[in-house]
């Protein structure tokens, strides 16, 4: 049995949405109704994680789908972005419509300093 398919044979493709660590930090700071799913191993989780995140290691994800809100937005994170990409793809294939992969993983989340800014009001020049 082969474990791959050639890209030219695919009839339908779908691109998973990507979320930057700064956008994730901003959403969490604003209190958006966003659930973070951490797909790392128990040892990685124990070494530090995002407060309020749910922990379901990637190998146990298919068995833990019932623990996740199907219609709520999910941000999936791992150590570097590889496992979260797989988890995101699996969730999308299982009918979770609002899933985003966190680019760079927890390493980027912890290392990245994000600028604090607020959107300014639009200023229009008076018409002459």
Number of C-alpha atoms within 10 A of each C-alpha: 3 4 4 6 8 6 8 6 7 8 6 5 7 8 7 14 15 15 17 16 24 18 12 19 16 16 13 17 9 9 9 11 11 16 18 23 25 27 28 23 16 12 8 15 19 9 7 10 18 17 8 10 15 17 20 22 21 19 13 11 17 14 10 13 14 9 10 16 11 16 11 14 17 23 22 28 33 28 20 17 20 15 21 27 23 15 27 26 19 15 22 17 11 12 11 19 14 17 27 25 28 30 25 19 24 23 15 17 22 12 9 13 11 12 8 7 7 6 5 6 6 5 6 6 5 5 4 3
